[in-house]
Amino acid sequence: MTEIFDWLKSVQKPAARRKDKRTKKLKPQTATRRYNYEARSQPPVMVRGNLDGMPLKARKGVKSKARRRYDFSLNVPGAEMRLPALPMVSIGPRLISGLLVVALGFLAYFLWTTPTFQVQAAKIAGLQRLASNDVNTVLDISGQPIFTLSSQELEKKLQEAFPEFSAVSVKIGFPQDVQVTVVERQPILTWRQADRTILVDANGVAFPQRDPAEVGPALTVEASGPPAALAGAAPETDQPDDAQTNAQFLPVDMVSAILSMSAFVPQNTPLIYDSEHGLGWKDNQGWDVYFGDIKDIDMKLRVYQAMLKTFKKEKINPVLISVEYVHTPYYRLER
């Protein structure tokens, strides 16, 4: 019996070993199949955030854009339609700054083109010899936006174009108001030289006679040469030009001399001026008389009257008489 029992044990041991080996080999295969089965049986899950509802931190260098999905149910039970997902638009500083730039550009275009802010014509006050059209033509502001104008530049333009203005003031107001106030110089004498007529005020400032039909001052000086140069001024040319009419043309003392001498001039007799002999007049008896300046004018006039008596007594017909120097007067019989 003992031998039989030992033989049965020996037979069962290899079978148990085979069973253990088979079990060891099947265990990992069974676990893998079960894991794969469980993984395939779970539905896919899409996570938009962590478990606390907070958004997941985006990976470095990748911008995540949340999208909103819309599902609509149809009339068929259990059927629904999904629309394409739309990105969520967030309002940030760049979007706000872009909108501001567009708005400012539109505003600038509107202000530049709207007739509300475009000037039609300036309102001018203080004109006496000139017309408003003459001033507006020089300003040239019709149709320009009001915010592009400068009162200083307009004043400078008027002073350069109109030397007859002693004062100019320009005021600009919205939406299209331009007011110009001027003070015109008053001419006191007319200076004629080389077929040109220039008006001169009491300060010696000259300005052109713009209207040939305009009646100028009765006091007229017929000049054969340019006036004496002003102290510190550039030498005068033979003929007055536009640059000279924009500044002081005659010294103030010379203007005073002309006014003083006009009291001694015979009626309807024009004054004359020569660069060599100075001031004088054309006598109605046919000669030119020069007195230089008004210094010792009373004595010069007495000398002149004495010379006229001598000429009449001796029947002398001079063409020029000079009393520039009281002690050395002279006359010419021929030019």
Secondary structure, 3 states (H helix, E strand, C coil): CHHHHHHHHHHHHHHHHHHHHHHHHHHHHHHHHHHHHHHHHCCCCCCCECCCCCECCCCCCCCCCCEECCEEECCCCCCEEECCCEECCCCCHHHHHHHHHHHHHHHHHHHHHCHHHECCCCEEECCCCCCHHHHHHHHCCCCCEHHHCCHHHHHHHHHHHCCCEEEEEEEEECCCEEEEEEEECCCCEEEEECCEEEEECCCCEEEECCCCCCCCCCCEEEECCCCCCCCCCCCCCCCCCHHHHCCECCCHHHHHHHHHHCCCCCCCCCEEEECCCEEEEECCCCCEEEEECCCCHHHHHHHHHHHHHHHHHHCCCCCEEECCCCCCCEEECCC
